[in-house]
């Protein structure tokens, strides 16, 4: 597996440098602060992809907030999505709270839509979403993120929280795989 990961990393196209990503995060933090600074929000980090973005964003937000996590995954360290698996639900009560969901990428939007629905079902007064990357697709998604850092074409990405088969989330930049083996889901 390590040989495959090293090959993917060595042949990938750099789409956004670390500097470009950090600038996008600065802009997102300004937009989030302007809207949510007086709302006492709960920030929900979508695990595992959102951990890098949440960590980078929360240090840029200078207002009171609560941090928790949620893990609803369609990929389970694969390169194609299947049904949603609820791994972790937040321990912080969401009733009567403003929620900001933070994730790495808005791809098909199925997972984000399910998390938004979960938050509303738990009694959140309002739910916002922040994604570092919005992937441009040729069809409509069930949700649109409220805060978007960057946009990319429809390619398989890694870095800044996004992974290739569970690896490369820690890459400093956003990369697109030139090639990878698509996995079949049963």
DRENVO-191601 format. One line per 10 residues: number of its first residue (from 1); their letters; for each residue z, x, y of N, C-alpha, C. Coordinates in pm, whole numbers, always signed. Last residue first. Layout:
<nupas>
NUM> a> Z,X,Y,Z,X,Y,Z,X,Y; ...
</nupas>
This chain:
<nupas>
186> xxxxxxxxxx> -328,-1996,-280,-340,-2093,-389,-282,-2225,-350; -523,-1800,-71,-400,-1874,-89,-425,-1981,-195; -653,-1474,-70,-672,-1616,-100,-537,-1681,-120; -690,-1245,+191,-617,-1289,+74,-646,-1436,+53; -932,-1016,+293,-875,-1148,+310,-807,-1187,+178; -892,-688,+372,-921,-777,+261,-854,-911,+286; -1040,-570,+675,-924,-595,+591,-966,-690,+482; -1152,-393,+959,-1177,-445,+825,-1043,-472,+758; -1059,-352,+1208,-1204,-352,+1189,-1240,-414,+1055; -799,-520,+1371,-846,-457,+1247,-998,-464,+1242
176> xxxxxxxxxx> -695,-448,+1693,-769,-540,+1607,-819,-462,+1486; -384,-400,+1866,-499,-349,+1794,-565,-460,+1713; -189,-333,+2136,-242,-441,+2053,-375,-396,+1998; +91,-107,+2143,-41,-151,+2188,-83,-265,+2099; +259,+52,+1941,+269,+41,+2087,+131,+15,+2145; +365,-98,+1641,+258,-24,+1711,+267,-53,+1861; +543,-246,+1492,+597,-150,+1588,+491,-69,+1661; +408,-382,+1301,+463,-460,+1412,+507,-369,+1526; +317,-247,+1073,+254,-217,+1202,+300,-305,+1318; +351,-483,+798,+357,-350,+859,+296,-353,+1000
166> xxxxxxxxxx> +298,-729,+689,+437,-692,+709,+457,-557,+776; +17,-740,+693,+89,-746,+565,+233,-695,+577; +29,-645,+1004,-70,-644,+898,+8,-631,+769; +173,-830,+1282,+172,-739,+1167,+45,-746,+1085; +308,-830,+1610,+209,-880,+1516,+193,-779,+1403; +479,-668,+1763,+533,-779,+1686,+436,-836,+1584; +303,-477,+1873,+390,-557,+1958,+438,-683,+1887; +51,-500,+1614,+118,-431,+1723,+198,-528,+1808; -267,-649,+1522,-134,-596,+1492,-82,-520,+1612; -505,-911,+1436,-437,-820,+1528,-309,-765,+1469
156> xxxxxxxxxx> -823,-1014,+1357,-691,-994,+1301,-621,-882,+1378; -981,-1213,+1614,-980,-1100,+1521,-838,-1087,+1466; -1108,-1388,+1839,-1057,-1422,+1707,-1076,-1306,+1609; -1008,-1226,+2147,-1104,-1295,+2062,-1041,-1317,+1924; -715,-1283,+2345,-806,-1202,+2264,-904,-1290,+2191; -505,-1262,+2633,-593,-1340,+2544,-683,-1245,+2468; -158,-1235,+2731,-294,-1183,+2715,-374,-1276,+2626; +69,-1406,+2791,+53,-1271,+2845,-91,-1225,+2846; +154,-1729,+2883,+65,-1647,+2800,+48,-1512,+2867; +348,-2011,+2871,+341,-1876,+2929,+262,-1788,+2833
146> xxxxxxxxxx> +298,-2238,+2724,+325,-2251,+2867,+314,-2118,+2940; +40,-2281,+2480,+162,-2214,+2527,+175,-2230,+2678; -60,-2581,+2333,-95,-2475,+2427,+34,-2412,+2475; -134,-2724,+2009,-46,-2694,+2122,-108,-2586,+2210; -337,-2754,+1823,-246,-2866,+1844,-150,-2847,+1961; -654,-2636,+1955,-527,-2614,+1885,-435,-2733,+1910; -1006,-2672,+1909,-884,-2704,+1981,-762,-2681,+1892; -1219,-2390,+1827,-1174,-2529,+1813,-1041,-2547,+1886; -1271,-2124,+1830,-1383,-2213,+1859,-1348,-2360,+1840; -1005,-1944,+2001,-1073,-1996,+1882,-1186,-2090,+1924
136> xxxxxxxxxx> -830,-1680,+2121,-932,-1777,+2158,-1010,-1815,+2033; -488,-1635,+2101,-616,-1605,+2036,-715,-1717,+2068; -266,-1512,+2321,-332,-1637,+2285,-467,-1599,+2226; +21,-1314,+2307,-124,-1322,+2289,-165,-1464,+2253; +288,-1368,+2366,+225,-1250,+2424,+74,-1264,+2419; +405,-1687,+2460,+342,-1601,+2359,+279,-1482,+2429; +642,-1933,+2506,+587,-1810,+2563,+531,-1726,+2448; +706,-2277,+2569,+672,-2169,+2476,+608,-2054,+2552; +962,-2527,+2611,+853,-2443,+2662,+824,-2334,+2559; +1102,-2841,+2610,+1069,-2725,+2528,+947,-2657,+2588
126> xxxxxxxxxx> +1383,-3038,+2709,+1247,-2990,+2732,+1227,-2862,+2650; +1605,-3127,+2574,+1553,-3208,+2685,+1412,-3167,+2722; +1652,-3144,+2221,+1622,-3063,+2340,+1563,-3152,+2448; +1708,-3277,+1982,+1758,-3331,+2108,+1738,-3245,+2231; +1588,-3210,+1750,+1728,-3168,+1764,+1788,-3211,+1898; +1328,-3285,+1796,+1406,-3364,+1700,+1555,-3332,+1709; +1258,-3071,+1962,+1266,-3206,+2019,+1348,-3297,+1928; +1257,-2866,+1768,+1346,-2860,+1886,+1365,-2997,+1949; +1053,-2957,+1592,+1190,-2937,+1545,+1288,-2939,+1662; +831,-2946,+1763,+875,-3075,+1709,+1019,-3066,+1659
116> xxxxxxxxxx> +820,-2666,+1798,+841,-2755,+1913,+893,-2890,+1866; +763,-2592,+1534,+888,-2548,+1597,+920,-2634,+1718; +510,-2706,+1497,+621,-2747,+1411,+756,-2708,+1472; +362,-2565,+1689,+373,-2711,+1699,+491,-2762,+1616; +381,-2306,+1580,+441,-2336,+1710,+459,-2487,+1728; +231,-2341,+1341,+372,-2304,+1337,+441,-2340,+1468; -24,-2410,+1447,+45,-2498,+1353,+194,-2469,+1350; -178,-2240,+1598,-85,-2328,+1667,-5,-2419,+1576; -351,-2037,+1528,-394,-2175,+1502,-303,-2277,+1571; -201,-1844,+1738,-324,-1835,+1660,-376,-1978,+1640
106> xxxxxxxxxx> -23,-1695,+1959,-63,-1832,+1933,-200,-1824,+1868; +218,-1440,+1894,+79,-1484,+1907,+66,-1635,+1884; +499,-1393,+1916,+402,-1288,+1940,+263,-1341,+1972; +723,-1613,+2098,+653,-1566,+1979,+550,-1462,+2017; +988,-1809,+2200,+916,-1684,+2226,+855,-1634,+2096; +1071,-2109,+2349,+1032,-2047,+2223,+950,-1923,+2257; +1322,-2233,+2531,+1204,-2148,+2546,+1181,-2078,+2414; +1471,-2543,+2605,+1443,-2440,+2504,+1316,-2364,+2543; +1739,-2699,+2757,+1601,-2655,+2776,+1581,-2540,+2678; +1951,-2938,+2591,+1922,-2804,+2643,+1772,-2788,+2666
96> xxxxxxxxxx> +2035,-3161,+2447,+2049,-3160,+2593,+2028,-3022,+2655; +2068,-2980,+2151,+2082,-3110,+2217,+2113,-3091,+2366; +2079,-2746,+2016,+1969,-2762,+2111,+1977,-2892,+2190; +2336,-2525,+1919,+2293,-2665,+1935,+2185,-2674,+2044; +2260,-2231,+1742,+2295,-2287,+1873,+2248,-2432,+1881; +2143,-2153,+1511,+2281,-2199,+1503,+2328,-2263,+1632; +1804,-2228,+1409,+1903,-2177,+1505,+2042,-2235,+1482; +1700,-2155,+1074,+1707,-2249,+1186,+1816,-2200,+1280; +1486,-1978,+863,+1606,-1974,+947,+1594,-2078,+1057; +1268,-2054,+707,+1356,-1949,+658,+1489,-1951,+732
86> xxxxxxxxxx> +1043,-2277,+614,+1157,-2268,+707,+1258,-2171,+647; +706,-2232,+585,+831,-2207,+513,+941,-2189,+617; +409,-2414,+593,+521,-2360,+670,+644,-2349,+580; +129,-2308,+387,+224,-2407,+436,+342,-2339,+506; -52,-2029,+509,-45,-2140,+414,+54,-2241,+471; -272,-1779,+650,-160,-1871,+652,-169,-1977,+544; -343,-1440,+566,-388,-1576,+590,-270,-1670,+574; -231,-1200,+511,-325,-1204,+622,-385,-1342,+646; +129,-1195,+458,-10,-1198,+411,-101,-1206,+533; +397,-1229,+522,+343,-1093,+507,+205,-1089,+442
76> xxxxxxxxxx> +406,-1517,+556,+486,-1447,+457,+427,-1310,+420; +269,-1718,+709,+198,-1601,+657,+273,-1524,+550; +410,-1913,+828,+296,-1957,+747,+233,-1840,+673; +757,-1961,+896,+643,-1872,+872,+535,-1939,+789; +1005,-1980,+1104,+917,-2074,+1035,+786,-2000,+1017; +1298,-1905,+1221,+1195,-1842,+1139,+1123,-1949,+1059; +1472,-1842,+1521,+1418,-1940,+1427,+1310,-1868,+1347; +1760,-1750,+1718,+1636,-1721,+1645,+1599,-1838,+1556; +1890,-1718,+2053,+1903,-1751,+1911,+1769,-1721,+1846; +2065,-1683,+2356,+1960,-1632,+2267,+1992,-1671,+2124
66> xxxxxxxxxx> +2098,-1833,+2673,+2151,-1816,+2539,+2035,-1772,+2451; +2131,-1724,+3014,+2058,-1783,+2904,+2132,-1758,+2773; +2123,-1663,+3364,+2201,-1696,+3244,+2115,-1767,+3139; +1868,-1423,+3470,+1944,-1547,+3487,+2021,-1577,+3357; +1680,-1220,+3460,+1812,-1191,+3517,+1895,-1316,+3542; +1464,-1086,+3234,+1513,-1214,+3284,+1656,-1196,+3332; +1403,-854,+3109,+1337,-877,+3237,+1384,-1007,+3303; +1520,-864,+2866,+1573,-764,+2959,+1510,-777,+3098; +1364,-1055,+2741,+1499,-1092,+2784,+1559,-989,+2879; +1114,-925,+2675,+1125,-1027,+2781,+1267,-1048,+2831
56> xxxxxxxxxx> +1168,-748,+2465,+1108,-697,+2589,+1126,-796,+2704; +1270,-923,+2272,+1349,-809,+2319,+1298,-754,+2451; +1049,-1093,+2240,+1176,-1145,+2291,+1261,-1032,+2346; +863,-908,+2135,+836,-976,+2262,+966,-1030,+2322; +987,-835,+1894,+951,-734,+1992,+934,-798,+2129; +1021,-1087,+1763,+1135,-1001,+1793,+1104,-896,+1899; +814,-1248,+1681,+861,-1261,+1818,+970,-1164,+1858; +773,-1196,+1405,+678,-1151,+1506,+730,-1152,+1648; +940,-1316,+1232,+974,-1182,+1272,+887,-1133,+1387; +1109,-1539,+1449,+1113,-1422,+1364,+994,-1423,+1270
46> xxxxxxxxxx> +1107,-1639,+1766,+1044,-1672,+1639,+1035,-1543,+1558; +1385,-1690,+1958,+1294,-1587,+1912,+1239,-1629,+1777; +1462,-1911,+2196,+1448,-1902,+2051,+1342,-1798,+2018; +1686,-1942,+2450,+1565,-1871,+2410,+1564,-1859,+2259; +1801,-2207,+2626,+1820,-2139,+2498,+1686,-2072,+2466; +1865,-2212,+2985,+1785,-2227,+2864,+1842,-2157,+2741; +1956,-2312,+3247,+2046,-2276,+3137,+1974,-2284,+3002; +1786,-2354,+3466,+1786,-2453,+3357,+1884,-2425,+3244; +1713,-2185,+3670,+1824,-2278,+3695,+1842,-2380,+3583; +1492,-2040,+3570,+1613,-1970,+3615,+1733,-2062,+3633
36> xxxxxxxxxx> +1242,-2141,+3492,+1360,-2170,+3411,+1492,-2111,+3459; +1033,-2075,+3673,+1045,-2210,+3620,+1182,-2240,+3558; +1065,-1808,+3747,+1036,-1908,+3851,+1059,-2050,+3801; +1095,-1688,+3495,+1207,-1692,+3590,+1186,-1798,+3696; +834,-1712,+3396,+945,-1778,+3327,+1064,-1793,+3422; +695,-1550,+3579,+661,-1692,+3565,+774,-1770,+3499; +818,-1300,+3532,+820,-1360,+3666,+793,-1510,+3659; +753,-1263,+3263,+893,-1273,+3303,+906,-1336,+3442; +473,-1238,+3278,+532,-1350,+3205,+676,-1372,+3249; +457,-994,+3419,+404,-1117,+3479,+463,-1241,+3410
26> xxxxxxxxxx> +569,-818,+3231,+627,-832,+3365,+585,-964,+3429; +385,-848,+3022,+523,-893,+3003,+595,-910,+3137; +163,-725,+3138,+156,-867,+3103,+295,-925,+3083; +262,-464,+3150,+228,-534,+3274,+220,-685,+3250; +281,-409,+2876,+404,-412,+2957,+379,-482,+3092; +9,-411,+2810,+99,-510,+2751,+227,-522,+2835; -86,-192,+2954,-141,-326,+2981,-49,-435,+2927; +65,+16,+2832,+80,-13,+2976,+29,-153,+3009; -36,+9,+2571,+104,-20,+2595,+127,-56,+2742; -363,-150,+2579,-273,-35,+2575,-129,-80,+2598
16> xxxxxxxxxx> -550,-365,+2383,-464,-355,+2501,-368,-238,+2481; -718,-294,+2170,-760,-398,+2263,-681,-391,+2394; -833,-47,+1966,-728,-75,+2064,-781,-177,+2164; -936,-107,+1637,-978,-100,+1778,-858,-131,+1867; -856,+90,+1341,-844,-27,+1429,-895,+1,+1570; -843,+298,+1165,-976,+246,+1197,-974,+130,+1297; -576,+362,+1126,-668,+467,+1172,-803,+413,+1218; -468,+124,+1026,-421,+178,+1153,-521,+279,+1210; -600,+104,+780,-614,-3,+880,-577,+50,+1018; -503,+340,+659,-647,+322,+683,-670,+216,+791
6> xxxxxx> -230,+289,+643,-275,+404,+722,-424,+393,+754; -240,+71,+466,-186,+55,+601,-234,+167,+692; -341,+193,+232,-416,+83,+298,-371,+68,+443; -131,+369,+177,-266,+422,+202,-351,+317,+275; +77,+193,+124,+85,+280,+242,-51,+339,+277; +0,+82,-119,+0,+0,+0,+0,+87,+126
</nupas>
